């Protein structure tokens, strides 16, 4: 019997072992190759997928992905939003630069009077507003001395200041920023706007302040005040414009700039300066009830009268002789007006240019010489800017029909004081009539009332005897002693006629009352809304 060869057995075992190893290695290689292939496939697939950046799309289009892995499709772009307006520059002006440039043009004014007291400009209520030039002080010998501020407006030595600073002065001395003192003479003054023009002589040109445009001012703008408050010369304060067009003394002409820049006694006549370094006002008054509420004359108002001050030393203004008011929504509705623009005539002064031209109450003046009128302030400015004796054309709406009138202007003069006794009002004990709806009581006019109140002999109406403190008449600024002439353009010459008209009105209705005020000697329109 033959035995198996041992060497051959070992070789067989080795071959079997090598065959197993080869199969395992091959399986590993295959698995590894499959994994690498899968990864390469993902990479290749990702690189072949179109991307937004690789798509050729029209400018402005948007690619919208599809949920089912569909090729992306193009859709219209959303509507474009308007581009935001560029923000204004918020740089704060350099007040130091402004003060450095304009301080040399600011001067101190000393006014000396040999007489007892000055005549005064206007008579503001001490509880409301004070003119803040330093008050005249009595010297031991008797003369009176005051001080204020001014500023040079040209190199030849013209100076603008307030009229009340120099009013009544016999001698004027100006001290410049370099310490020089020069004698000054008054060229002209206008009490209505509180503006005065002085002149000094100097061997060399003087520094002066540029004049700006006060009509371009806006509430909230920075302003700088320079003056000599309480004799502290060349004091600089800063604030903002608080209000434009404030009325203090003269309702017809005042258009004061209100500011919170600190100003005090002695600042009168000093410049109010814009952030652009230009004079936009002449500091003139301050509220006595609160601190840091000051007022300045707009520089455009001063520039408008400078030619007359230089040439004539005074200012003349046109005048037609009417009392005016604006058209508010209530008045427009009650009178059936088709526009709220214009100035509504309330009263016409007897013998005035307006009376001679046949201007009437309830006429709505909408234009002067073809220039549109927006409100009664604008009409007054347009008329006052024209010289007396000039013919002007007024475009008027009368009962909603256009009428053209020619008026020859007279010269505007100061208002006459109310006659003695005009402020004495009716006394209690009158027979009441018709009060609850309007919140007032009226009675018939009698001879005693006509004489006591110095009423015109041809006046026909009913006398307001009492006004309820919380009634519609009180809200409409109707006072005891007023004479009610018309209600909704219907005359009320007696209490009986007044009651007949009032009985027809309904709660919530707006009425137009035409009244005569014995204190101002003028007629005026008042709108009154009845309580519901």
DAJOVEN-V412011 format. One record per residue. N is the residue number from 0. SS is DSSP state (H for helix, E for strand, C for the rest). OMEGA is omega in whole degrees, 0 to 359 (none if undefined). NEAR is the number of other ideal C-beta (glycine too) atoms within 10 Angstrom. Layout:
N|SS|OMEGA|NEAR, N|SS|OMEGA|NEAR
//
This chain:
0|C|182|2, 1|C|178|4, 2|C|179|5, 3|C|178|8, 4|C|185|9, 5|H|179|8, 6|H|180|8, 7|H|178|9, 8|H|180|10, 9|H|178|10, 10|H|179|11, 11|H|179|11, 12|H|180|10, 13|H|180|10, 14|H|180|10, 15|H|180|10, 16|H|180|10, 17|H|178|10, 18|H|178|10, 19|H|179|10, 20|H|181|10, 21|H|181|10, 22|H|179|10, 23|H|180|10, 24|H|180|10, 25|H|179|10, 26|H|179|10, 27|H|180|10, 28|H|180|10, 29|H|180|10, 30|H|180|10, 31|H|179|10, 32|H|179|10, 33|H|180|10, 34|H|179|10, 35|H|180|10, 36|H|179|10, 37|H|179|10, 38|H|178|10, 39|H|179|10, 40|H|178|10, 41|H|179|10, 42|H|181|10, 43|H|180|9, 44|H|179|9, 45|H|181|9, 46|H|181|8, 47|H|180|7, 48|C|181|9, 49|C|176|11, 50|C|181|10, 51|C|182|10, 52|C|184|7, 53|C|181|7, 54|C|174|12, 55|C|184|5, 56|C|176|12, 57|C|179|7, 58|C|178|5, 59|C|180|8, 60|C|181|12, 61|E|177|12, 62|E|179|14, 63|E|181|9, 64|C|180|10, 65|C|182|9, 66|C|182|5, 67|C|180|4, 68|C|176|8, 69|C|178|8, 70|C|180|9, 71|C|180|16, 72|E|183|9, 73|E|176|12, 74|E|180|10, 75|C|179|8, 76|C|177|11, 77|C|180|7, 78|C|183|5, 79|C|175|7, 80|C|178|6, 81|C|181|5, 82|C|180|6, 83|C|179|6, 84|C|179|6, 85|C|181|6, 86|C|178|6, 87|C|179|6, 88|C|184|5, 89|C|182|5, 90|C|177|7, 91|C|181|7, 92|C|178|16, 93|C|180|12, 94|H|178|16, 95|H|178|9, 96|H|179|10, 97|H|180|22, 98|H|181|17, 99|H|182|12, 100|H|189|15, 101|H|180|24, 102|H|180|16, 103|H|180|17, 104|H|181|21, 105|E|184|27, 106|E|174|29, 107|E|183|22, 108|E|174|29, 109|E|182|19, 110|E|181|25, 111|E|180|16, 112|E|176|19, 113|C|185|12, 114|C|185|13, 115|C|184|11, 116|C|176|10, 117|C|183|18, 118|C|181|9, 119|C|181|12, 120|C|175|21, 121|C|184|17, 122|C|179|7, 123|C|177|15, 124|C|180|10, 125|C|178|8, 126|C|186|9, 127|C|188|12, 128|E|177|22, 129|E|167|18, 130|E|191|24, 131|C|160|26, 132|C|179|29, 133|E|184|23, 134|E|177|14, 135|E|181|21, 136|E|183|10, 137|E|174|11, 138|C|180|10, 139|C|183|5, 140|C|180|6, 141|C|180|10, 142|C|180|16, 143|E|185|20, 144|E|177|16, 145|E|182|24, 146|E|177|25, 147|E|185|28, 148|E|173|31, 149|E|177|31, 150|E|180|25, 151|E|181|26, 152|C|173|22, 153|C|185|13, 154|C|182|12, 155|C|172|13, 156|C|175|18, 157|E|185|19, 158|E|173|28, 159|E|176|25, 160|E|176|32, 161|C|176|30, 162|H|183|25, 163|H|176|25, 164|H|185|30, 165|H|185|24, 166|C|179|22, 167|C|182|18, 168|C|176|22, 169|C|181|11, 170|E|182|14, 171|E|176|23, 172|E|181|17, 173|E|176|22, 174|E|182|16, 175|C|182|18, 176|C|179|17, 177|C|176|8, 178|C|180|6, 179|C|175|12, 180|E|182|13, 181|E|173|17, 182|E|181|11, 183|E|174|24, 184|E|180|10, 185|E|178|19, 186|E|181|17, 187|E|180|20, 188|E|179|23, 189|E|180|23, 190|C|184|19, 191|C|178|20, 192|C|180|22, 193|C|179|31, 194|E|177|26, 195|E|179|28, 196|E|178|24, 197|E|179|24, 198|E|173|19, 199|E|178|22, 200|C|180|11, 201|C|182|14, 202|C|182|5, 203|C|178|5, 204|C|183|10, 205|C|176|23, 206|C|181|16, 207|C|183|19, 208|C|176|23, 209|C|179|13, 210|E|181|19, 211|C|181|21, 212|C|183|14, 213|H|178|25, 214|H|180|12, 215|H|180|12, 216|C|175|20, 217|C|177|8, 218|C|181|11, 219|C|179|8, 220|C|175|17, 221|E|173|18, 222|E|181|24, 223|E|175|23, 224|E|177|25, 225|E|180|27, 226|E|183|29, 227|C|183|27, 228|H|177|21, 229|H|178|12, 230|H|174|11, 231|C|191|10, 232|C|174|17, 233|C|174|16, 234|E|181|20, 235|E|175|19, 236|E|186|20, 237|E|175|18, 238|E|178|18, 239|E|172|15, 240|E|183|23, 241|E|182|18, 242|E|178|13, 243|E|177|16, 244|E|181|11, 245|E|179|16, 246|C|182|12, 247|C|188|19, 248|C|185|21, 249|C|184|15, 250|C|183|10, 251|C|190|18, 252|C|185|18, 253|C|174|21, 254|C|190|18, 255|E|169|23, 256|E|177|27, 257|E|181|19, 258|E|175|28, 259|C|173|18, 260|C|186|23, 261|C|177|17, 262|C|186|29, 263|C|178|22, 264|C|182|20, 265|C|177|27, 266|C|183|31, 267|C|177|32, 268|C|180|34, 269|C|183|33, 270|E|166|32, 271|E|193|31, 272|E|179|31, 273|E|178|23, 274|C|177|18, 275|C|179|14, 276|C|180|19, 277|C|179|18, 278|E|180|27, 279|E|180|27, 280|E|176|28, 281|E|183|29, 282|E|190|31, 283|E|187|32, 284|E|180|30, 285|E|177|22, 286|E|178|16, 287|C|182|15, 288|C|183|10, 289|C|177|8, 290|C|176|11, 291|C|169|15, 292|C|183|18, 293|E|185|28, 294|E|181|27, 295|E|175|28, 296|E|179|26, 297|E|184|23, 298|H|177|28, 299|H|177|17, 300|H|178|23, 301|H|181|23, 302|H|182|17, 303|H|182|16, 304|H|180|21, 305|H|180|18, 306|H|179|10, 307|H|179|17, 308|H|180|21, 309|H|189|13, 310|H|188|10, 311|H|180|11, 312|C|179|13, 313|C|182|12, 314|C|173|20, 315|C|184|18, 316|C|177|23, 317|E|185|22, 318|E|177|22, 319|C|174|28, 320|C|177|20, 321|E|169|27, 322|E|190|20, 323|E|170|21, 324|E|177|17, 325|C|178|16, 326|C|176|19, 327|C|183|13, 328|H|180|10, 329|H|181|15, 330|H|179|18, 331|H|180|17, 332|H|184|13, 333|H|182|20, 334|H|179|19, 335|C|181|8, 336|C|181|18, 337|C|180|8, 338|C|175|11, 339|C|178|15, 340|C|178|15, 341|C|179|25, 342|E|183|27, 343|E|179|25, 344|E|177|25, 345|E|183|20, 346|E|178|23, 347|E|180|22, 348|C|180|16, 349|C|179|10, 350|C|182|10, 351|C|175|16, 352|H|179|23, 353|H|179|25, 354|H|179|16, 355|H|179|14, 356|C|178|18, 357|C|171|13, 358|C|188|22, 359|C|171|16, 360|C|183|18, 361|C|172|17, 362|C|178|23, 363|E|180|24, 364|E|186|24, 365|E|180|18, 366|E|175|18, 367|E|182|22, 368|C|178|12, 369|C|179|7, 370|E|184|10, 371|E|179|12, 372|C|182|23, 373|C|181|13, 374|C|186|16, 375|H|176|22, 376|H|180|19, 377|H|178|17, 378|H|179|25, 379|H|179|22, 380|H|181|17, 381|H|180|19, 382|H|182|25, 383|H|180|19, 384|C|180|12, 385|C|184|17, 386|C|174|11, 387|C|182|14, 388|C|181|11, 389|C|174|12, 390|E|176|11, 391|E|179|18, 392|E|179|12, 393|E|172|23, 394|E|190|19, 395|E|168|21, 396|E|180|18, 397|E|185|15, 398|C|177|13, 399|C|177|11, 400|E|180|7, 401|E|178|10, 402|E|178|15, 403|E|181|9, 404|E|176|18, 405|E|184|10, 406|E|174|25, 407|E|188|14, 408|C|169|21, 409|E|179|18, 410|E|179|11, 411|C|178|20, 412|C|179|9, 413|C|181|9, 414|C|177|11, 415|C|178|7, 416|C|179|7, 417|C|180|14, 418|C|181|11, 419|C|180|8, 420|C|183|11, 421|C|182|18, 422|C|178|11, 423|C|186|13, 424|C|181|17, 425|C|183|21, 426|C|179|12, 427|C|177|7, 428|C|181|7, 429|C|180|16, 430|C|182|10, 431|C|177|12, 432|C|165|17, 433|C|191|20, 434|C|196|18, 435|C|186|11, 436|C|182|19, 437|C|181|27, 438|C|178|21, 439|E|178|26, 440|E|181|22, 441|E|175|28, 442|E|180|21, 443|E|173|16, 444|C|174|20, 445|C|183|11, 446|H|181|7, 447|H|179|10, 448|H|180|20, 449|H|181|15, 450|H|184|10, 451|H|181|17, 452|C|180|22, 453|C|182|14, 454|C|175|18, 455|C|186|12, 456|C|182|5, 457|C|183|6, 458|C|179|15, 459|C|180|15, 460|C|177|23, 461|E|184|25, 462|E|176|25, 463|E|184|24, 464|E|183|22, 465|E|178|17, 466|E|178|21, 467|C|184|14, 468|C|183|7, 469|C|183|8, 470|C|180|20, 471|H|181|20, 472|H|178|26, 473|H|178|16, 474|H|180|13, 475|C|177|19, 476|C|174|12, 477|C|184|23, 478|C|173|15, 479|C|183|16, 480|C|173|22, 481|C|177|26, 482|E|180|25, 483|E|184|21, 484|E|184|19, 485|E|171|20, 486|E|184|22, 487|C|177|16, 488|C|175|12, 489|E|181|13, 490|E|177|14, 491|C|183|25, 492|C|181|15, 493|C|177|17, 494|H|180|19, 495|H|179|12, 496|H|177|16, 497|H|181|23, 498|H|179|14, 499|H|180|14, 500|H|184|16, 501|H|181|19, 502|C|183|9, 503|C|182|10, 504|C|184|16, 505|C|177|8, 506|C|181|9, 507|C|182|9, 508|C|177|15, 509|E|179|19, 510|E|173|20, 511|E|181|19, 512|E|179|23, 513|E|187|23, 514|E|173|22, 515|E|181|22, 516|E|181|18, 517|C|181|26, 518|C|180|14, 519|C|181|13, 520|C|182|18, 521|E|173|15, 522|E|180|20, 523|E|179|19, 524|E|178|22, 525|E|175|19, 526|E|185|20, 527|E|178|25, 528|E|182|15, 529|C|177|17, 530|C|178|12, 531|C|none|7
//
